[in-house]
Amino acid sequence: MIGFALRLFFIFKFAPYSGDTKFYEELARDWLYHGVYGLFVRGQLSPVDMRMPGYPAFLAAVYAVFGRSDKAVMIVQAVIDMGTCVLAAAIAACLAPASKRRIAATVTLWLAALCPFTANYSAIVLTEVLATFLTTFALLFFVRVLGDCSIDVPLPSLERRTLFYRAGLWMGGGLIIGIGTLVRPEAPLLLAAAVFALSVRWWRRADWSKLALAVSWMAAGLLLVLAPWAARNAITLGRIEFLAPRYAETKGDYIPRGFYEWTRTWMVQFGDAYSVTWKLEKAPIGIETLPDSAFDSATERVRVESLLNRYNNELNMSPVLDHEFALLARERAARHPMRTYFLIPVYRAWMIWFTPRIELLPYSGKLWPMGEKWRGNPADFDVTLGYLILNCAYLALAIVGAWRCRRNPAMTLLIAFIVVRTVLLTQLQTVEPRYVMVCFPVILALGAIALTVPRRDGVSASHANPTLARAAS
C-alpha cells in the first residue's frame, strides 16, 4: 500500500506531460472510436505505423472501461507497476541462494515499491510502465529457465513429449518478448541477450542442437506475435513492417539523417535534445545553445552558425542543408574517430545511467556550479542532489549484487541485456535516460542481493549449473 500511495502521490502532485503522449492518445482514440489505427492528417484520418500498437491498445482498453481519463490510465499504470515490483522480487528469489530467497524477495519488493524513479512514470501517459512490466516478466521467465539444469540434458535422450515441451517452452519465451515488442520496438534486444547467454552456456559442438532448437523456437514465437502487425501494414500501407520506423516517421516524411549524424559527434547531454533536436522544424536553433564540444575550431563554429542561420530563415531542414550537415559530421569523425566512435558513446552511456532522473519532475537537474545553484534555489539543488545520490546508490548495490551471484547462470543474460540495451541507446539521435528504466527492476533485484546475501554465500547458488560453476571458479 505504501508503494501504491507513492505512485498516487506522483499522479496527483505532478502528472507531467510528454510530447509523445499526444500521439499515443490520438492513436488510441482513433482506433477506439473510428476503428482505424491512424492519425488525422490534413483533416483526413490516415492509417500509420509510426508507433507500435501495444500501448495505444492499452489506452483504448482503459478508455473503453473508464472513459477518456488520463487519471484512470495513470492509476491502472500504478497497479501494473506494483505488479512489476512483485516480478522483480521473484527475480531476486531466483538469483539468491535457497536460504536467502525469502528475505531477498522481500527486500527487493520494498526497494522496487519505494523507488521514485520507476514510481513517477506511473504519472505520465508513456510506454515505460507497460514496457517495464513486460520486460521484467520476460526476464523472470528466462532467469527461471536458465536456472533449470534439466535444459542441459542432450536432445537425443529426451522423450518426444519432453522434446515438444522444451520447444514450447522456448516458444513461450519468444511470445512474451513479442508482446513486449508490440509496446516498444527494441524489446527483441532481450531475445538477443538470451541467445548470447545460451551461446555462452552451450558453446560446445555437442550442445549446438539444443542451441538451434532454442533459437529457432524463440524466433518463431516472436514472429508469431508480430505477424498480424506486419500483415496489417502490408495490407493497409503496402509494405511489410514488423517494427515501427526508427524515427517514428510516416510514409513520405524526410528524415534529416545528416543532421542527426552531426549531433552524434558531440551531443552527450539530455538537455541538448530540448535545445536542438526537438526544436527541429518547430523553432529556431541558436548557435549560443550549442556546447563548445560542437565545434573543433573558430572556423567550424562560423560554418555551423551559417548552416543554422539558413535553417532558421525557413525552419526547414532541406535535403541540401541536411547533406551539408552530413559532410560536416564526416569531417569531424575523420578528424577524431576515437572521440566519435568510442568517447561520445561512453559519455552518453555515463549520462544515461548516472543522472538524477528528475526529467518528469519540476526541477532543473543542474548541480554545477554547486555553490551558485544552491544559493539560487536550495530546494531544487537538494532534490537534484538527493536523487543523484540515490541513483548512484542503486547502481553501486547492483554491481555488488551482480558480483555476489556471478556464478548463477542467469547473470550472463541479465548483464548482456543491460549492456546491449545501453549500447543501442548510445546510437540514438538523442540522449534519453528514461530508456533504461526497463532495466531498473533488475538493478533493484541485484541491489537486494547485495543487502541480503553475505559474500561467502553469494558465490554459491544452489540451483546454478554445476558445469558453469566449475568454469566460473
HUVEN-V446543 format. One record per residue. N is the residue number from 1. RES is the residue in one small letter. PHI is phi as a letter, one per 30 degrees, with the letter a starting at -180 (none if undefined). NEAR is the number of other C-alpha atoms within 8 Angstrom. Layout:
BEGIN
n:res:phi:near
N:RES:PHI:NEAR
N:RES:PHI:NEAR
END
This chain:
BEGIN
n:res:phi:near
1:m:none:4
2:i:d:7
3:g:d:10
4:f:d:11
5:a:d:8
6:l:d:11
7:r:d:13
8:l:d:11
9:f:d:9
10:f:d:13
11:i:d:15
12:f:c:8
13:k:c:6
14:f:c:9
15:a:h:9
16:p:d:8
17:y:b:7
18:s:b:9
19:g:d:6
20:d:d:7
21:t:e:10
22:k:d:8
23:f:d:8
24:y:d:14
25:e:d:10
26:e:d:9
27:l:d:12
28:a:d:13
29:r:d:10
30:d:d:13
31:w:d:12
32:l:d:10
33:y:c:6
34:h:c:7
35:g:i:7
36:v:b:10
37:y:d:10
38:g:a:12
39:l:b:11
40:f:d:8
41:v:b:7
42:r:h:4
43:g:i:5
44:q:c:6
45:l:d:9
46:s:b:9
47:p:d:10
48:v:b:10
49:d:b:11
50:m:d:9
51:r:b:9
52:m:d:14
53:p:d:8
54:g:d:11
55:y:d:12
56:p:e:12
57:a:d:9
58:f:d:8
59:l:d:12
60:a:d:12
61:a:d:8
62:v:d:12
63:y:d:11
64:a:d:9
65:v:d:6
66:f:c:8
67:g:i:7
68:r:d:7
69:s:b:8
70:d:d:7
71:k:d:7
72:a:d:9
73:v:e:12
74:m:d:13
75:i:d:12
76:v:d:8
77:q:d:12
78:a:d:14
79:v:d:9
80:i:d:11
81:d:d:14
82:m:d:11
83:g:d:9
84:t:d:13
85:c:e:13
86:v:d:9
87:l:d:11
88:a:d:18
89:a:d:15
90:a:d:10
91:i:d:14
92:a:d:16
93:a:d:13
94:c:d:11
95:l:d:12
96:a:d:15
97:p:e:15
98:a:e:7
99:s:d:6
100:k:c:11
101:r:d:13
102:r:d:8
103:i:d:8
104:a:d:17
105:a:d:16
106:t:d:9
107:v:d:11
108:t:d:16
109:l:e:12
110:w:d:9
111:l:e:10
112:a:d:12
113:a:d:12
114:l:c:10
115:c:d:8
116:p:d:7
117:f:d:9
118:t:d:12
119:a:d:15
120:n:d:12
121:y:d:11
122:s:d:16
123:a:c:18
124:i:b:12
125:v:d:12
126:l:b:10
127:t:d:9
128:e:e:11
129:v:d:13
130:l:d:12
131:a:d:12
132:t:d:13
133:f:d:13
134:l:d:12
135:t:d:13
136:t:d:14
137:f:d:11
138:a:d:11
139:l:d:11
140:l:d:12
141:f:e:9
142:f:d:11
143:v:d:12
144:r:d:9
145:v:d:8
146:l:d:10
147:g:d:13
148:d:c:10
149:c:d:10
150:s:d:5
151:i:d:8
152:d:d:5
153:v:d:8
154:p:e:8
155:l:d:8
156:p:d:4
157:s:d:6
158:l:d:9
159:e:d:6
160:r:e:6
161:r:d:6
162:t:d:8
163:l:d:10
164:f:d:8
165:y:d:8
166:r:d:9
167:a:d:11
168:g:d:9
169:l:d:8
170:w:d:13
171:m:d:15
172:g:d:10
173:g:d:13
174:g:d:15
175:l:d:13
176:i:d:12
177:i:d:16
178:g:d:16
179:i:d:12
180:g:d:13
181:t:d:14
182:l:d:12
183:v:c:13
184:r:b:11
185:p:d:10
186:e:c:6
187:a:e:12
188:p:e:10
189:l:e:10
190:l:d:11
191:l:d:11
192:a:d:9
193:a:d:13
194:a:d:11
195:v:d:9
196:f:d:10
197:a:d:12
198:l:d:9
199:s:d:9
200:v:d:7
201:r:d:7
202:w:c:11
203:w:d:8
204:r:d:6
205:r:e:6
206:a:d:5
207:d:c:10
208:w:d:10
209:s:d:8
210:k:d:10
211:l:d:11
212:a:d:8
213:l:d:9
214:a:d:11
215:v:d:10
216:s:d:8
217:w:d:13
218:m:d:15
219:a:d:10
220:a:d:10
221:g:d:15
222:l:d:15
223:l:d:9
224:l:d:10
225:v:d:10
226:l:d:12
227:a:e:9
228:p:d:8
229:w:d:9
230:a:d:12
231:a:d:9
232:r:d:9
233:n:d:13
234:a:d:11
235:i:d:8
236:t:d:7
237:l:c:9
238:g:i:7
239:r:b:7
240:i:d:8
241:e:b:9
242:f:d:8
243:l:b:8
244:a:d:11
245:p:e:9
246:r:e:5
247:y:c:5
248:a:h:9
249:e:c:9
250:t:c:8
251:k:d:4
252:g:j:4
253:d:d:6
254:y:c:4
255:i:c:6
256:p:d:9
257:r:d:8
258:g:d:13
259:f:d:11
260:y:d:10
261:e:d:12
262:w:d:13
263:t:d:11
264:r:d:11
265:t:d:13
266:w:b:10
267:m:d:12
268:v:b:10
269:q:c:9
270:f:d:11
271:g:d:6
272:d:d:12
273:a:d:11
274:y:d:9
275:s:d:11
276:v:b:11
277:t:d:11
278:w:d:8
279:k:d:11
280:l:e:12
281:e:i:8
282:k:b:7
283:a:a:8
284:p:d:10
285:i:c:11
286:g:d:7
287:i:d:8
288:e:d:5
289:t:d:8
290:l:d:10
291:p:d:6
292:d:d:5
293:s:d:6
294:a:d:11
295:f:b:8
296:d:c:8
297:s:a:6
298:a:d:7
299:t:d:6
300:e:d:9
301:r:d:11
302:v:d:8
303:r:d:8
304:v:d:9
305:e:d:9
306:s:d:8
307:l:d:10
308:l:d:11
309:n:d:8
310:r:d:8
311:y:d:12
312:n:d:11
313:n:d:6
314:e:b:6
315:l:h:11
316:n:b:8
317:m:c:10
318:s:d:6
319:p:e:7
320:v:d:6
321:l:d:10
322:d:d:13
323:h:d:10
324:e:d:9
325:f:d:13
326:a:d:13
327:l:d:9
328:l:d:9
329:a:d:13
330:r:d:9
331:e:d:8
332:r:d:12
333:a:d:12
334:a:d:7
335:r:d:6
336:h:b:8
337:p:d:10
338:m:d:7
339:r:d:10
340:t:d:14
341:y:c:9
342:f:b:9
343:l:d:9
344:i:d:14
345:p:e:12
346:v:d:9
347:y:d:9
348:r:d:13
349:a:d:12
350:w:d:8
351:m:d:13
352:i:d:12
353:w:c:8
354:f:c:9
355:t:b:9
356:p:d:12
357:r:h:12
358:i:c:12
359:e:d:7
360:l:c:8
361:l:c:7
362:p:d:6
363:y:b:9
364:s:d:7
365:g:i:11
366:k:c:7
367:l:b:10
368:w:c:7
369:p:d:6
370:m:d:7
371:g:d:7
372:e:d:8
373:k:d:13
374:w:d:13
375:r:d:7
376:g:d:6
377:n:a:8
378:p:e:9
379:a:d:7
380:d:d:11
381:f:d:13
382:d:d:9
383:v:d:9
384:t:d:15
385:l:d:10
386:g:d:9
387:y:d:11
388:l:d:12
389:i:d:9
390:l:d:8
391:n:d:12
392:c:d:9
393:a:d:8
394:y:e:11
395:l:d:10
396:a:d:9
397:l:d:13
398:a:d:16
399:i:d:10
400:v:d:11
401:g:d:14
402:a:d:12
403:w:d:8
404:r:d:14
405:c:c:15
406:r:d:9
407:r:d:13
408:n:d:14
409:p:d:12
410:a:d:12
411:m:d:11
412:t:e:8
413:l:d:13
414:l:d:11
415:i:d:8
416:a:d:11
417:f:d:13
418:i:d:9
419:v:d:8
420:v:d:10
421:r:d:10
422:t:d:10
423:v:d:10
424:l:d:8
425:l:d:11
426:t:d:11
427:q:c:8
428:l:d:7
429:q:d:9
430:t:b:9
431:v:c:15
432:e:b:8
433:p:d:12
434:r:d:8
435:y:d:8
436:v:c:11
437:m:d:11
438:v:d:12
439:c:d:9
440:f:d:9
441:p:e:13
442:v:d:11
443:i:e:11
444:l:d:14
445:a:d:16
446:l:d:15
447:g:d:17
448:a:d:17
449:i:e:17
450:a:d:14
451:l:d:9
452:t:c:10
453:v:c:13
454:p:d:8
455:r:e:7
456:r:d:6
457:d:c:10
458:g:d:12
459:v:d:11
460:s:b:11
461:a:d:14
462:s:d:6
463:h:c:9
464:a:d:14
465:n:d:11
466:p:e:6
467:t:d:6
468:l:d:11
469:a:d:11
470:r:d:7
471:a:d:6
472:a:d:6
473:s:d:4
END
